[in-house]
Amino acid sequence: MLETNKLLINQYQDLLIAHLSRLLSKQIITLQTTEEIILVNTADIIYCSSAINYTTIWLIEKKKIVIAKTLGDIEQQLKEYSFFRIHQSYLINLLWLKQFKKAKGGYAIMIDDTKLEVSSRKKEAFLKFLTKPNT
């Protein structure tokens, strides 16, 4: 019982440290909708999806923001952070990537269990990025 409690405490501490480091690394961008300008911490973005000249920003709080910008514009705004363009229609935050499935063309599974297709053109670069040594 004592060891179970220690394990739970250690797991809780790890989660708390991860959450605090995310909060302390505030990297704010501005997103302009038709009605407002929203300040968003880049760490709160799970992924972005596009439809022609509109981009939907999917946030960790299960909210979404739709803006009248292309995914390429958003990619430029987020290029210095941990984002990767896996498809013509998807830009993901690698902080929230849970798993990559190699089946078929391959797809990314995000922290909210959303499955996003990785294009065949981007797959090799994405795999290389994911498997590079942490040096």
C-alpha positions as CSV (number, residue, x, y, z in Angstrom):
1,M,0.0,0.0,0.0
2,L,2.8,2.4,0.9
3,E,4.6,1.7,-2.4
4,T,1.4,2.3,-4.3
5,N,1.0,5.6,-2.6
6,K,4.6,6.5,-3.5
7,L,4.0,5.6,-7.1
8,L,0.9,7.7,-7.3
9,I,2.7,10.7,-5.6
10,N,5.5,10.4,-8.1
11,Q,3.1,10.2,-11.1
12,Y,1.3,13.3,-9.7
13,Q,4.5,15.2,-9.3
14,D,5.6,14.4,-12.9
15,L,2.3,15.6,-14.2
16,L,2.5,18.8,-12.1
17,I,6.0,19.5,-13.3
18,A,5.0,19.0,-16.9
19,H,2.0,21.3,-16.4
20,L,4.1,24.0,-14.6
21,S,6.8,24.0,-17.3
22,R,4.1,24.5,-20.0
23,L,2.7,27.4,-18.0
24,L,6.1,29.0,-17.4
25,S,7.0,28.7,-21.1
26,K,4.3,31.2,-22.2
27,Q,4.7,31.7,-26.0
28,I,1.8,33.9,-26.9
29,I,0.5,34.4,-30.4
30,T,-2.5,36.5,-31.5
31,L,-5.4,35.2,-33.6
32,Q,-7.9,37.5,-35.1
33,T,-11.4,36.3,-35.8
34,T,-14.2,38.4,-37.3
35,E,-15.3,39.4,-33.8
36,E,-12.2,39.6,-31.6
37,I,-8.4,39.2,-31.2
38,I,-7.5,36.3,-29.0
39,L,-4.2,35.7,-27.3
40,V,-3.3,32.1,-27.3
41,N,-0.4,30.2,-25.6
42,T,1.2,28.1,-28.4
43,A,1.4,25.2,-25.9
44,D,-2.5,25.2,-25.7
45,I,-2.8,24.4,-29.5
46,I,-3.2,20.7,-30.2
47,Y,-3.4,21.1,-34.0
48,C,-4.6,23.3,-36.9
49,S,-6.7,22.2,-39.8
50,S,-7.5,24.1,-43.0
51,A,-10.4,24.5,-45.4
52,I,-9.4,26.7,-48.3
53,N,-8.6,30.2,-46.8
54,Y,-9.8,29.4,-43.3
55,T,-8.0,27.7,-40.5
56,T,-9.4,26.1,-37.4
57,I,-7.2,26.1,-34.3
58,W,-8.0,23.2,-32.0
59,L,-7.2,24.0,-28.4
60,I,-6.5,21.8,-25.4
61,E,-9.6,23.1,-23.6
62,K,-11.7,21.4,-26.2
63,K,-12.3,24.8,-27.9
64,K,-11.7,25.8,-31.4
65,I,-11.0,29.1,-33.1
66,V,-11.8,29.7,-36.8
67,I,-9.7,32.5,-38.5
68,A,-9.6,33.8,-42.0
69,K,-6.0,32.8,-42.7
70,T,-4.4,30.0,-44.7
71,L,-2.7,27.2,-42.9
72,G,0.6,28.4,-44.5
73,D,0.1,31.8,-42.7
74,I,-0.4,30.0,-39.4
75,E,2.6,27.7,-40.1
76,Q,4.8,30.8,-40.6
77,Q,3.5,32.3,-37.3
78,L,4.2,29.0,-35.4
79,K,7.5,28.0,-37.2
80,E,9.7,28.7,-34.2
81,Y,7.6,26.5,-31.9
82,S,7.2,22.7,-31.9
83,F,4.8,22.4,-34.8
84,F,5.1,20.1,-37.9
85,R,3.1,20.2,-41.1
86,I,2.1,16.6,-41.6
87,H,-0.4,17.2,-44.5
88,Q,-1.6,20.0,-46.7
89,S,-4.5,20.3,-44.3
90,Y,-2.9,19.7,-40.9
91,L,-0.3,21.4,-38.8
92,I,0.3,19.6,-35.4
93,N,1.8,20.6,-32.1
94,L,4.4,17.9,-31.4
95,L,3.9,18.5,-27.6
96,W,0.4,16.9,-28.0
97,L,1.3,14.0,-30.3
98,K,0.5,10.8,-28.6
99,Q,1.3,8.2,-31.2
100,F,2.1,7.7,-34.9
101,K,0.5,4.7,-36.7
102,K,2.4,3.5,-39.7
103,A,-0.7,1.7,-41.2
104,K,-1.8,2.7,-44.7
105,G,-0.3,6.1,-45.4
106,G,0.2,6.7,-41.7
107,Y,-1.6,8.9,-39.2
108,A,-0.9,10.9,-36.1
109,I,-3.0,10.4,-33.0
110,M,-3.2,13.5,-30.9
111,I,-3.8,13.8,-27.1
112,D,-7.5,14.2,-27.7
113,D,-7.5,11.0,-29.7
114,T,-8.0,12.8,-33.0
115,K,-6.5,10.8,-35.9
116,L,-4.9,13.0,-38.6
117,E,-3.6,11.6,-41.9
118,V,0.1,12.1,-42.6
119,S,0.5,12.7,-46.4
120,S,2.8,10.4,-48.3
121,R,4.9,13.4,-49.3
122,K,5.5,14.4,-45.6
123,K,5.8,10.9,-44.1
124,E,9.5,10.3,-44.6
125,A,10.5,13.7,-43.2
126,F,8.1,13.2,-40.3
127,L,9.5,9.8,-39.5
128,K,13.0,11.1,-39.7
129,F,12.1,14.0,-37.3
130,L,10.4,11.6,-34.8
131,T,13.2,9.1,-34.7
132,K,16.2,11.6,-34.6
133,P,18.3,11.2,-31.5
134,N,17.7,13.7,-28.7
135,T,21.1,15.5,-28.6
